[in-house]
């Protein structure tokens, strides 16, 4: 099981609001949910800073990371521990 999670910082320096967008059998489904949530927030032209991640349910380690201020997406290389930019 994978979960897509959204974090929104409503006030600079405040604790972000965490929302689980859903739980999915396949990692790609969770990534698509995170991408859709990101597209919606960016299209709303909100000034809030937000980021999304996909992780195995209950894990502290994310396998996909994206944020609202950049078009970049990252995955974690579990062998090296490095974030790798996803390119199309």
N, C-alpha and C positions, 0 to 999 in steps of 0.2 A: 504494500500500500504506500502511496505517495500522497503528500499534501502540498497544495499551493497556498502560500501565506502572503498576505499583504500587510505592510507596516506603513502607517501614515503619521508623520510628525506634524501635528496641527499647530504647534507653537514651538518656535526655535528653542532647543534645549530641553523641552519637555519629553516625558516618556512617550514613545510612539504608541499609537493604537494598533494592536495586532488583530487581524481578522483572518481566520482560516477560510479560504475561498472554496475549499472542497477537498475530498479525499478521492483518490483515483487508483485504479488497478495498475495503470500504465504510467510511467514517468512522462511520456510525451503528452498524454492527456492533461496532466498537471501543469506542464510547461505552457500548453495552449491556453489553459485557464488563466495563468499568470499574465501571459501576453495580452489576452483580451482585456483583463482588468487594467493593465497598463495603458492600452490604447484608449480605453474609456476615460481614464483620468487625464491623460495628455490632451485628448480632444476637448475636455471640459475647460481647459486652460486654467486649471486650478494652480494657485501659487504654493499649495502644500507640497512638501517633499515626501515622496513615497518610494518604497522599494518592495520588490517581490522576490520570493525565493521558493524553490521546490526542494523538498527533502523527504526522506523516508519518514513515515509517520512516527512522531516522537523523537526523531533524531535531532542532534544539536548541530549537525553538519549539513550544509546545503549543497545540492548538486547543480543548481541553476540560480543565478542572481541577476537582477536587472533593476534599474532605478528610473525615476521620472525626469531626471535632468540630463539624461544621456541616451543615445540610441544603442549603446553597447550592451551586450549580454555576455555573461561569463558562466563557465562551468568549472568545477573543481577537479583537478587531476589528483586522484586519490593516491597515486604512487609517489608523486613529488610534493603534494600539498599546495601546489600553485594554482592560482586562478588563471584560466585560459580564456581569452576572448573568443566568442563564437563569431565566425565570419560566414557570410552567405555563399 
